[in-house]
Amino acid sequence: MKVRRFVWHAHAVRLALTALCAFGVVRAQADNTFGVQLGGGVADHDVKKLDLGFVWDPGLQWWHIGGYHFTLVGEANVAYWKLNAPDAVYSHIWEYGVMPVFRFIKDSGWFRPFIEAGVGFHFLSHVRQTPDRATSTSFQFADMVGVGAQFGEHGNYQAGFRFQHLSNADIKEPNPGMNFSQIYFQYNF
């Protein structure tokens, strides 16, 4: 059982590295931005989360309004959950996901504030957290809202705060969901 789980995680890491290489090829061929994101968060039921993300900004812009515009970025994430509950069935859970993120961001300047929202698909390595708490499916929808800012001479740095909700949308019961409050930092190449 442990060998199968390790193989599954190894495949997920290979997929993440392949995506990273693909983003690099796209970066070389087009005028877009690639970023690496590191974040941390906490959730109810004493769950802590460390998140590594890869972000692709294809440079899409529309609806310029008062010095701001809408844009769309793509994110791929790998996250590690640490459950501190004394009765945790699995105290270490992995989360893998992809999410398109819509932003309303300032057009230019050294400091560019934004608001953001997204909905994506995520998968959990284990569905049971404690004897009385389980998500019932590995497949989860992730919806997120947040605020942040891009800053620096070339917009290379970014920081933000997000509220994220994970749920299987009642595909199967029980569906307790999980709410994370997260901060993140990002470097754009």
C-alpha positions in Angstrom: 0.0 0.0 0.0 2.8 2.4 0.9 4.7 1.6 -2.3 1.6 2.3 -4.4 1.1 5.6 -2.6 4.8 6.5 -3.2 4.5 5.7 -6.9 1.3 7.8 -7.2 3.2 10.8 -5.6 6.2 10.2 -7.8 3.9 10.4 -10.9 2.4 13.7 -9.6 5.8 15.2 -9.1 6.9 14.2 -12.6 3.7 15.8 -14.0 4.4 19.0 -12.1 8.0 19.0 -13.5 6.7 18.4 -17.0 4.3 21.3 -16.6 7.2 23.5 -15.4 9.2 22.6 -18.6 6.1 23.2 -20.8 5.6 26.6 -19.2 9.3 27.3 -19.9 8.9 26.5 -23.6 5.8 28.7 -23.8 7.8 31.5 -22.1 10.5 31.2 -24.7 8.1 31.4 -27.6 5.7 34.2 -26.5 5.5 37.4 -24.5 4.1 36.0 -21.3 5.2 35.6 -17.7 5.9 32.5 -15.7 6.0 32.6 -11.9 6.8 30.4 -8.9 4.6 30.8 -5.9 5.1 29.7 -2.3 2.3 30.0 0.3 1.1 28.9 3.7 -2.3 28.7 5.3 -4.4 27.5 8.1 -7.8 25.9 8.2 -10.4 24.9 10.7 -9.8 21.6 12.5 -6.2 22.5 13.2 -4.9 21.9 9.6 -1.9 23.7 8.3 -0.9 23.9 4.6 2.3 24.6 2.6 1.7 25.3 -1.1 4.1 25.4 -4.1 2.5 26.8 -7.2 3.5 27.4 -10.8 1.8 30.3 -12.5 1.5 31.2 -16.2 0.3 34.6 -17.2 -0.3 34.6 -21.0 -0.6 38.4 -21.0 -4.4 38.6 -21.8 -6.0 41.9 -20.9 -9.5 43.3 -21.4 -11.9 45.9 -20.1 -9.6 48.7 -19.2 -11.5 50.7 -16.5 -10.0 53.7 -14.7 -6.4 52.6 -14.9 -7.3 48.9 -14.1 -8.0 45.9 -16.3 -9.1 42.2 -16.2 -6.6 39.4 -16.8 -6.5 35.7 -16.6 -3.6 33.5 -15.2 -3.3 29.8 -14.9 -2.0 28.1 -11.7 -0.9 24.5 -11.0 -0.3 23.7 -7.3 1.1 21.0 -5.1 0.3 21.4 -1.4 1.1 19.5 1.8 -1.4 19.4 4.7 -0.3 18.8 8.2 -3.1 17.7 10.5 -2.4 18.3 14.2 -5.5 16.6 15.6 -4.5 13.9 18.1 -6.9 11.4 16.4 -5.7 12.1 12.8 -6.0 9.0 10.6 -3.7 10.6 8.1 -1.7 13.5 9.5 0.0 14.1 6.2 -2.2 14.8 3.1 -1.1 15.9 -0.4 -3.2 18.2 -2.6 -2.7 18.6 -6.3 -4.7 21.1 -8.4 -5.1 23.4 -11.3 -7.1 26.7 -11.4 -7.7 29.6 -13.8 -7.6 32.8 -11.8 -9.3 36.1 -12.9 -7.7 39.3 -11.7 -8.7 42.9 -11.7 -5.3 44.7 -11.6 -3.8 48.2 -11.9 -2.5 48.8 -15.5 1.0 50.0 -14.6 3.3 51.3 -11.9 5.8 50.1 -9.3 2.9 48.9 -7.0 -0.1 47.3 -8.7 -2.9 46.2 -6.4 -5.4 43.5 -7.5 -8.4 41.5 -6.5 -8.7 37.9 -7.7 -11.0 34.9 -7.9 -10.9 31.4 -9.3 -12.4 28.0 -9.4 -10.4 24.8 -10.2 -10.1 21.1 -9.8 -8.0 19.6 -6.9 -7.2 16.0 -5.8 -6.4 14.8 -2.3 -4.1 11.9 -1.5 -6.4 10.8 1.3 -10.1 11.5 2.0 -10.2 10.7 5.7 -8.6 13.2 8.1 -10.0 11.9 11.5 -12.3 9.0 12.5 -15.3 11.4 12.3 -14.2 13.7 9.4 -13.8 12.6 5.8 -14.3 14.3 2.4 -15.6 11.1 0.8 -14.0 11.8 -2.6 -10.4 12.6 -3.6 -11.7 14.9 -6.3 -12.5 18.4 -5.0 -13.6 21.7 -6.4 -11.5 24.6 -5.1 -12.9 28.2 -5.2 -10.8 31.1 -4.1 -11.1 34.9 -3.6 -8.2 37.1 -2.7 -6.4 40.4 -2.7 -2.7 41.2 -3.4 -0.2 43.4 -5.2 2.4 43.0 -7.9 5.4 45.2 -7.3 8.9 46.0 -8.4 10.4 47.7 -11.4 9.3 45.0 -13.8 6.5 43.5 -11.7 8.7 40.5 -10.7 7.3 40.3 -7.1 3.9 39.5 -5.9 2.2 38.9 -2.5 -1.4 38.2 -1.6 -3.9 36.9 0.8 -6.6 34.3 -0.2 -9.6 32.6 1.2 -10.0 29.1 -0.4 -12.8 26.6 0.0 -12.4 22.9 -1.0 -15.5 20.8 -1.4 -16.7 18.0 -3.6 -19.9 19.9 -4.4 -22.0 17.2 -2.8 -21.0 14.6 -5.4 -20.9 12.2 -2.5 -21.7 12.5 1.2 -20.2 13.4 3.6 -19.0 16.7 2.2 -17.8 18.8 5.1 -15.5 21.0 3.0 -12.3 22.8 4.2 -11.7 26.5 4.5 -8.2 27.9 4.2 -6.9 31.3 4.9 -3.6 31.7 3.0 -0.8 34.1 2.3 1.5 33.7 -0.6 4.6 35.2 -2.2 5.4 34.9 -5.9 8.4 35.6 -8.1 7.7 36.2 -11.8 10.4 35.5 -14.4 
